[in-house]
Amino acid sequence: MLRVQDLHVYYDAIHALKGVSFSVAEGEIVTLLGANGAGKTTTLKTISGLLRPRQGSISIKDAALEGLEPHEIVRLGVAHVPEGRKIFSRLTVLENLKAGAYSRNSGSVGEDLEHVFALFPRLKERIRQMAGTLSGGEQQMLAIGRGLMARPKLLLLDEPSMGLAPIVVEQIFETIRGINKEGVTILLVEQNAAIALAVSHRGYVLETGTIILEGKAADLAGNDLVRQAYLGG
C-alpha cells in the first residue's frame, strides 16, 4: 500500500532523513522504532505532506504523494494523528470530530461519528465538552477519532502513548488493534517499543535518519540490539 523509496529530508543544513526506504502492505501494522531525533516524526510528516523531501519518492497504491498538499494527501486516504495530539482545544469534541471529515461528503458523517463513539464511548459522554478540558487519554482518543473521520486507508500514528497512564495506554493500543482488524492499515511511531512490537506485524529501526534494522515484529523483539536499546535489556 505505502512505498517510501530513498527519502532524503533536510531542516535547512541538517540532513534529517538519509535515504530512508520501507513499505507497508495493506492490512499491516508497521512500527518505526528509534531514539529521539532518529527521524521517526520527520518520516510521518513527510508522508503526510507537512515536509517536502529533497529527494526520493512516496506512493500509496501507486499514487505519488511527494509534491502534493496535505489536504490532497488526506483525500487519497492518508490520515495523520500527530505527536502531542494537536486537538483544537477551543472547539468541542463534536466540532473536533467533524473537522476530521472536512474533505468528505457530509451525508455520511453521522455514521462515522457513531463508529468513533463505539470505539471511544467516553467521547460520546463528552460530546459538548471543550476539547482542551479533556484528560490526556481522552484527548488522545479524540485525536485518533478525528483521524478516523477521514475514513483513511492508511493511518499514521505518532506517539499515541505519550504522557498517558499505563492502563490508558493498554486501552488505546487495544483500540488500535481493533481499528486495524476493521481494515485500516497503520504506520506507528512509538517510544514504548514493547507495546508497539506486541501489536505490530513488522517493524523498522531508525538511527540518525537511516534504517539500520527491519523484520517481523517478533524477530525485532528478540533482537539483542533492540532489546538493549529499546526494551530495557
N, C-alpha and C positions, 0 to 999 in steps of 0.2 A: 504493500500500500504506500508506505513512505520510503523514499530513497534519497539519502544525502550523500553527495559524492564530492570529495576533495574540497571541503569547505574551508575557506580562509576568511577570517573576520578580524578587523582591526578596530581598536579605540585610539584614534589618532596614530601615534607611532607604536602603540602596543599591539603586538600580534597575539590576539586572544585565542583564535582557533587556527590550527596549523595543519590543514589537510585532513579534516575530520570526514570520515566516511562510515556510514552504517545504514541499516534498513530496519523497517518494522513491517512485518507481514500482517495482513488483515486478520483481526481477531486476537492478536497478541497483546500482552502487557510486556513492554520492554523498559528496563530501568537503566538510567545513566548514573553511575556512581563516580564519586571523585571528591577531593577535598575542596574547601572554599577557594575560589579563584581558579578552579580547574577548567572552567568553560561551560559548565552544565547549563546555567541560566542563559548564557550567551547563545548557546545552541538553540534553546527553545525560542528565544526572542528572534533569532534569525529565521527560523522556520515560519513563525507567525508574522513576519514582515516588519517587526519593530526595529530590526537592524538589517543593514544591507551587507551582503558578502562582497568582498573584493574579488573573490574567485570561487568557483565551484557551482554545483547545481543542486536543487532541491525539487523533488516532484512528489505528487500524491496521485496515485492511479494514472501515471503518465502525463499529468498536467503540471507544467513547470510553475513553481512558486516564486523563484527569485525574480525580483523586479516588480512584483505585484504589491499593491497597497494592502494593509492589514484587513480592511473590510472585504476586499476581493478574495483574500485567502479564507476568511470565515465563510463566504458563500460557496467556496469549493469544499467545505466540510471539515475545516480545522478550527477547533476552539482551544483557547489558551487560558488556563487558570493560573494566574501569576503568583510568584513568591510574595508573601505578605498579604495575600487575598485581594487587596485593591478593590474592595467593595465601594459603593457610593454611600458614604456614611450618613449623608443628609437626606437620603431617599429611604422609603420604606422597603421592607422585604419584598413586597409585591412589585414595587417600582424597579428594584434591582433585577428581579427575575424577568420582568417584561423587557428591560433594557437588553437582556441577553438574546431576545428574539427580534431585535430591531431589523435584521436583514431578512426576516421570514414573512410569509403570508400570515396576517394577524388572525385569520379564520381558525387556525389550529392551535393558537396559543393556549386556550383553556385546557385542552387535552394535555399539553406538555406541562402546564402548571400542576395538574393533578398527578402527573408522573413524578415530578420533583417532590411534591408533598408526600407521595407514597414512599419515596426513598428517604426523605427527611421530614417526618411528621412534626418535628419541633418548629420547622419553618412555617407550617400552616398555623400553628398556635400563635405565631408572632407576625402574622401576615401584614398587620398595620403598624408594626413597631419600626422605629427608625433603626436602620441597619447599624449605625455607629454605637447603639446601646446594647447590641448583642454580645454574648460571650465570645471568646476566641474560637471555640469549637463551632458555635452557631454561625459565626462569620465564615468559617471555612466551608461549612455546609452550604451557605448561601453562595459563596464563590463557585463551588462545584455545580450547584444547581443553576446558577446563571450561565455557566458554560454549556450545560446540557440543553438549555433553552434554544440554543442554536442548532440543535439536532446534529451534532458533529459525527462524522465518520471517524475522525481522529481527535482524541482529547489529550492535550498537553497539560500535565500536572506538575507544577513546580513547588516542591517542599510542602506537601499538604499536611505534614505532621508538625510543622514548625510552631513551637510555643504552646503545644497542646498537652494536656494531661494524658498519661498512658491509656486510661480507659477510653478516652475520646479518640485517641489515635487508633485503637482497635476498632472502634465503631466506624470511623472514616474509611479505614482500609477494607473492612468487610463490605462496605457500600461500594468502594472502588472495584472490588472483585465482582460484585453483583452487576455493576454497570458494564463491565467487560463481558459478563455472561449474556447480557442483553444484546451484544453485538458491536459494542463500541471499542475500537482499537485505542490503546493507551500508551503514550510515551511518558514515563515517570522520572522525575528528578527528585531524589530523596536522600537526606543525610542519614536517616535511620536505615542503614544498609540491611540489617537483619529482616525487618518487616518488608522492605522493598523487594528483596530477593524471595521472600516467602510467597508473595503474591504474583511475582513476575514469571514469564516463560523464559526470557533471555535477558542478558544484560551486557553493558559495555562499561569499561572503566576509563575515565578521562584523567589525564595528568598533564597539567600545564598546557592545555589546548590540543593534546594528542591522545588518541585512543591507544592504550597500551595492552588492554586485555578485552576479550569478548568470549561469550559462550552461554551455555544454558545456565539458568539461574542456580540450579542445584550444584553445578560444577564450580561456578564462581564462589558460592557459599563455602565450598570445601577447599578453595584455593588458598595456599599459605599466605600469599601476598595480600589478598583481600581480607582474610581473617585477621591478620596482624594490623592492617591499616584501617579497616572499617568495622570489624566485628569484635574488637577487643581481644584479639589473640586466639 
